[in-house]
Amino acid sequence: LSHYRVDWSMQTCGEDYHMGGYDFKRSNVKGKLMFTYSEDGYEEDGTQVGFIEVTQYRMGYLVNNDIDMLMLFDETSQGYELYEAVVKDQEFDLSGDLQHVERMGVDPAHRGHGLGLFMIEAADHVINGQMSTQVIKPFPLQFEGGPGKNDYGFAPPPTDGSRGSALAAARAKIRDHYGKLGFKLVENTEFMLRSNVY
């Protein structure tokens, strides 16, 4: 992993009418997975070989300023789904953040080196803080966008009657993978979460 790094960019969202300045309630964060090695030696700028996209919710900030959580999470469809499935019924340490890993991908030539975990761990330790929670909705990327439409170099999923069973098997496999990383399935949802307590 010494030849890989993640370059981060962060965008705050809107204006904070409670504090009269920037809005730090929610931040969109994107990471570019960069490969910095060539046959000629070290490559300073590197080549992008993957990505990760997360949304960071400042839960302590919301509570301390009496901000309506539903109103905030309802700003995006993914946020609303997260609120309905996880946030409104879970007990979080509200002094920390809630980090939602929304999308992630690694180029086919660079798979098999644990780079997905590398990016998730980087997001957790670089952006998330103490007493925070990380949540993910695992989905096998080869099924994203429908039959034959994924852009991640996977073999296309079946288009016949076996598609449903193939998707179920792929979901079980990816959930098992994240389970080994410390994520636990939220009951009656497709989300998994883990606490970042250190």
VMD Tcl script that draws the C-alpha trace (Angstrom):
set ca {
  {0.00 0.00 0.00}
  {3.01 2.31 0.15}
  {2.38 3.44 -3.45}
  {-1.22 4.47 -2.79}
  {-2.70 7.54 -1.17}
  {-6.10 9.22 -0.93}
  {-6.43 12.88 -1.96}
  {-9.42 14.45 -0.20}
  {-11.71 17.33 -1.13}
  {-14.52 18.61 1.10}
  {-17.53 20.80 0.37}
  {-19.71 22.42 3.00}
  {-23.35 22.74 2.09}
  {-25.23 26.03 2.15}
  {-25.38 28.72 4.80}
  {-25.69 28.23 8.54}
  {-28.56 30.48 9.60}
  {-27.96 29.65 13.28}
  {-24.39 30.95 13.31}
  {-24.50 33.47 10.45}
  {-21.73 31.79 8.46}
  {-20.84 28.60 6.66}
  {-22.92 25.50 7.22}
  {-20.93 22.78 8.99}
  {-23.93 20.54 9.70}
  {-23.20 18.38 6.67}
  {-20.13 18.05 4.47}
  {-19.72 16.17 1.21}
  {-16.31 14.54 1.01}
  {-14.68 12.94 -2.02}
  {-11.48 10.94 -2.04}
  {-9.37 10.07 -5.08}
  {-7.31 6.90 -4.73}
  {-3.96 7.70 -6.33}
  {-1.29 5.23 -7.47}
  {2.18 6.78 -7.33}
  {4.57 4.30 -8.87}
  {5.87 3.63 -12.36}
  {8.63 1.50 -13.90}
  {10.81 4.61 -13.94}
  {10.42 5.07 -10.18}
  {8.38 7.37 -7.98}
  {5.62 9.31 -9.72}
  {4.88 12.47 -7.77}
  {1.37 13.27 -9.02}
  {0.17 9.72 -9.48}
  {-2.75 8.24 -11.43}
  {-6.27 7.96 -10.11}
  {-7.27 4.31 -9.73}
  {-10.31 4.56 -7.46}
  {-12.64 6.82 -5.52}
  {-14.72 7.08 -2.36}
  {-17.61 9.44 -1.59}
  {-18.85 10.07 1.95}
  {-21.18 12.49 3.71}
  {-20.19 13.69 7.16}
  {-23.01 14.68 9.52}
  {-21.99 16.77 12.57}
  {-24.32 15.16 15.10}
  {-22.99 17.06 18.12}
  {-23.39 20.34 16.26}
  {-26.99 19.46 15.41}
  {-27.87 18.69 19.02}
  {-26.04 21.67 20.52}
  {-27.83 24.09 18.18}
  {-31.27 22.44 18.36}
  {-31.31 21.78 14.61}
  {-34.10 19.59 13.28}
  {-32.37 16.37 12.17}
  {-35.14 15.29 9.82}
  {-34.99 18.64 8.03}
  {-31.24 18.22 7.51}
  {-31.30 14.57 6.41}
  {-34.25 15.29 4.11}
  {-32.02 17.56 1.98}
  {-30.93 14.55 -0.12}
  {-32.65 11.27 -1.03}
  {-29.73 9.25 0.37}
  {-29.82 11.26 3.59}
  {-33.54 10.72 4.02}
  {-33.16 6.98 3.48}
  {-30.36 6.94 6.07}
  {-32.51 8.87 8.54}
  {-35.54 6.61 8.15}
  {-33.55 3.37 8.29}
  {-30.91 4.19 10.88}
  {-30.79 7.62 12.50}
  {-34.25 8.01 14.02}
  {-34.17 4.64 15.79}
  {-30.50 4.35 16.77}
  {-28.75 5.63 19.86}
  {-25.54 7.42 18.90}
  {-22.97 9.20 20.98}
  {-24.08 12.64 19.83}
  {-20.77 14.25 20.72}
  {-19.29 12.73 17.56}
  {-20.07 12.58 13.85}
  {-22.03 10.20 11.66}
  {-20.14 9.32 8.49}
  {-22.08 7.77 5.61}
  {-19.93 5.96 3.03}
  {-22.08 6.35 -0.08}
  {-20.05 5.09 -3.04}
  {-16.67 3.54 -3.64}
  {-14.83 1.86 -6.51}
  {-11.39 0.53 -7.45}
  {-10.10 0.01 -10.99}
  {-9.96 -3.69 -11.95}
  {-6.16 -3.73 -12.34}
  {-5.72 -2.63 -8.72}
  {-8.20 -4.93 -6.99}
  {-7.18 -7.65 -4.59}
  {-4.90 -5.45 -2.47}
  {-7.40 -4.36 0.20}
  {-7.77 -0.88 -1.28}
  {-11.48 -0.65 -0.51}
  {-10.71 -1.21 3.16}
  {-7.77 1.21 2.85}
  {-10.13 3.98 1.69}
  {-12.80 3.22 4.30}
  {-10.21 3.22 7.08}
  {-8.71 6.45 5.72}
  {-12.14 8.12 5.74}
  {-12.76 6.90 9.27}
  {-9.42 7.96 10.77}
  {-8.69 11.10 8.74}
  {-12.18 12.67 8.59}
  {-14.16 11.03 11.38}
  {-13.39 11.85 14.99}
  {-13.54 10.18 18.37}
  {-16.85 8.72 19.50}
  {-18.12 8.77 15.91}
  {-20.04 6.24 13.84}
  {-19.43 5.03 10.30}
  {-22.31 3.60 8.27}
  {-22.40 1.91 4.87}
  {-25.03 0.31 2.67}
  {-23.07 -2.45 0.94}
  {-24.12 -3.13 -2.63}
  {-22.26 -5.23 -5.22}
  {-21.17 -2.74 -7.90}
  {-21.55 -5.25 -10.73}
  {-25.32 -4.86 -10.29}
  {-25.29 -1.05 -10.20}
  {-27.12 0.58 -13.10}
  {-28.83 -2.57 -14.35}
  {-27.62 -5.38 -16.65}
  {-24.48 -4.55 -18.62}
  {-24.31 -0.95 -17.41}
  {-21.69 -0.99 -14.67}
  {-18.49 0.97 -15.18}
  {-16.26 -0.94 -12.78}
  {-14.85 -3.71 -14.97}
  {-16.91 -6.51 -13.46}
  {-18.33 -9.30 -15.58}
  {-21.93 -8.34 -16.37}
  {-24.48 -9.92 -14.04}
  {-26.95 -12.46 -15.42}
  {-29.94 -11.11 -17.30}
  {-32.11 -14.22 -17.03}
  {-34.18 -15.53 -14.11}
  {-31.07 -16.23 -12.05}
  {-30.32 -12.51 -11.56}
  {-32.23 -12.35 -8.27}
  {-30.39 -15.27 -6.70}
  {-27.03 -13.98 -8.02}
  {-27.70 -10.57 -6.44}
  {-28.67 -12.17 -3.12}
  {-25.47 -14.24 -3.10}
  {-23.33 -11.20 -3.95}
  {-25.00 -9.16 -1.21}
  {-24.41 -11.92 1.35}
  {-20.75 -12.08 0.34}
  {-20.15 -8.35 0.63}
  {-21.99 -8.16 3.97}
  {-19.81 -10.96 5.29}
  {-16.75 -9.00 4.14}
  {-17.82 -5.83 5.96}
  {-18.79 -7.88 9.00}
  {-15.15 -8.97 9.29}
  {-14.21 -5.27 9.33}
  {-16.36 -4.62 12.39}
  {-19.59 -3.49 10.71}
  {-22.86 -4.85 12.09}
  {-26.10 -5.11 10.14}
  {-28.81 -2.73 11.36}
  {-31.87 -4.89 11.96}
  {-34.53 -4.79 9.23}
  {-32.38 -2.55 6.98}
  {-29.66 -2.90 4.34}
  {-27.29 -0.63 6.30}
  {-24.30 -1.70 8.38}
  {-22.53 0.44 10.98}
  {-19.59 0.44 13.35}
  {-18.58 2.71 16.20}
  {-15.31 4.60 16.05}
  {-14.38 4.64 19.72}
  {-10.68 5.02 20.48}
}
mol new
graphics top color blue
foreach p $ca { graphics top sphere $p radius 0.5 }
foreach p [lrange $ca 0 end-1] q [lrange $ca 1 end] { graphics top cylinder $p $q radius 0.2 }
display resetview
